[in-house]
Amino acid sequence: MIVHALLEGEQVVDVRKGGLHEDGRHFAVHAERFWLYPTYLHQRPELLKAAYRPTLSQVLADAPGDDQIRVPGWAEVVWTARLTEPEELARLDSTFIWSGDYAASRLQWKRRDPLWVLALRVHVLDEPVEVPFDEAYAGCTSWVDLRGLPEDPATLASRPALSDTAFDSRLKGVRQSLAA
């Protein structure tokens, strides 16, 4: 659902803590530019704010079969921050679709590790790309090297999810929220 929200311009941030299969179980930015791989793990309505719950059933209905991955776009990390305090996360509440309770649970999980905020400039591919699913892609992880895609996502025709003006305004709002 987060990939959908990013592609629709509903949010320009993602928050990451690192999955169970992360290297050392800690999050790190592995690439400044990367493919958006929509997974359907952790897709439950109660994890989303009420306004976004109705969209979840459509996103799940549009998912490709288990043997394919549909890659609809890519993102570029333009700014990062690391949060450790609930107050910091609360100031960002309006910038993402997760429920406050779920976002807070992510902050509390592995309490010694910060919650990363990634500001992402997202691009929608003119034509989504499909690649075969591989069991190596499964599990709870932030970074997956999808085989069969160009190394640089910018080589495929795409358009920004938001205009430059809209993106700059949203990014400024995120940064100001954390500067308070």
N, C-alpha and C positions, 0 to 999 in steps of 0.2 A: 504494500500500500504506500510505503514511503517513496518508492520509485515513481509511482503514479502521481503522487503529490508534487514531487520535484518536477516532473515533466509538464504538469499542468500549471506550474508556477504558484502552487498553493504554499510552498515553502522553498527557501533557498538554503536551508541548513539541514544537516543530518547530525545526530549525536551518536557517538560510538564509544563503547567501553572495551570492546574486544570480545570475541566469542570463545566458546569452549575449545575450538580448534585453532585459535590464533597461536602464532609462534610465541611460546612462553606464556600464553594466555593473557598477553598484554597487547593493547592496540598501538599501532604506529601507522603513519601515512606511508604507504608503499609506493604510491605514484601520484604525481600532481594531476595527471589526466587519466581517466579510466572509464571503462564501459559500465553502464548501469545494468546490473543483472537482477531482474525482479525475481525474488524468491517468494515462496508462499509459506515460509516458516514463521511462526509467531503471528499469524493473521487471525486475530480474534477481535470482534467488535468492541469488547470492553477495554481494549488497549488504546482505543481511539477516542477523541473528543466526539460528543454526540453528533455534531454537524457532519462528520465524515463517515459515520457508521453506515449510512445507506449506500455509499459508493463501494464499500468493501465487497458486497455480494456481486456487483457487476465486474469488479476487478478479478475476483476469483473465477467467475463464469468465463471471462475472456482469456484465461490462462491457457497456454498451449498444452498439449498432451505431455505425459510424464517423460517422453523420450526426446523432447525438444525444449530449447530455451529460446525465447523471443527477446532479443536485445533491442529496445526501442530508442536508446539514446546514450549519451555519455556526459560526463561531468569533469569540470576542472576545479581543483581546490584553489580558492583565491584568498582564503584567510582561515586561520585556526585559532582556537582558544581552548583552554583546559579548565574545567570547573571542578571544584571540590566541595562547594557549599550549597545547601538547599536554596538559600536566598539568591544565589547567582542563577540557578536553574529557573527559579520562579520568575525572574525578570525576563527570561526568554520564552515563557509559556505561550505567548501569542505568535511565536514564530514557527511552531511545529504542530502537527496534527495529533501527536500522542496525547493521551489523557495525562493530567498532572500526576496522578497516582503511578502510572506506568513509567513516566519519565523519572519520577523520584525513585522508583525501584531500581532503575538503571544506575542512578547516581550511587545508591546504597550498595549495589552489588560490587564485590571486590573493593571495599571502601578505601583501601590505600591507593587505588589507581584513580586518576582523574577521569572525568567524563569529557571526551573530546567533542568540541563543536567544530564542524567543518562547514564553512560557507562555500557553496558550490555554484558555479556558473554552469547551468545545465543546457544541453543541446538535444533537440529532438531530431532523430534521423528522418530523412525524407521517406525512406523505406526501411522498416525494422529488419534486422538481420536475424536469421534463425541458425542455431548451431545445435548439434546433437548433445543431449545430456550425457554426462559421464559421472559415475559414482564418486569420482574424486572431487566433484563440485559440491557434494552434499555436506550437510552439517552446519554448525553454527560458527561462521567465520566471516570476517569483513572483506577479505581479499581472495578472489578466485581468478586464476589465469585461464580464461576461456580460450580454448584452441579453435582455430579456424577464423579468427578475426584479425584485421590489420592491427599492427602494434600501436599505431597512433590513430585514435578514433576520429581525429579531425580530417583524415583523408577521405571519409565518406560524407556525402552531401547531407547537411543538417542545417537547422535554424535554431537560434537561441529560444529557450522556453519563455523568456521575458525580454522585453525591449531593454536596451542599455539603460535608459532612464529609469524604468521600473526596477530593474535589478539593482542599480546603484542606490536607489532609494531604500530598498529592502535591506541591502547590506549595511547601509548607514544606520538603519534602525536597529539591526542586530548588534552592531558594534557599540552604539550608544547605550543600548540596554545593559551591556556588560560593563560599560565605563562608569555607570551610576554608582 
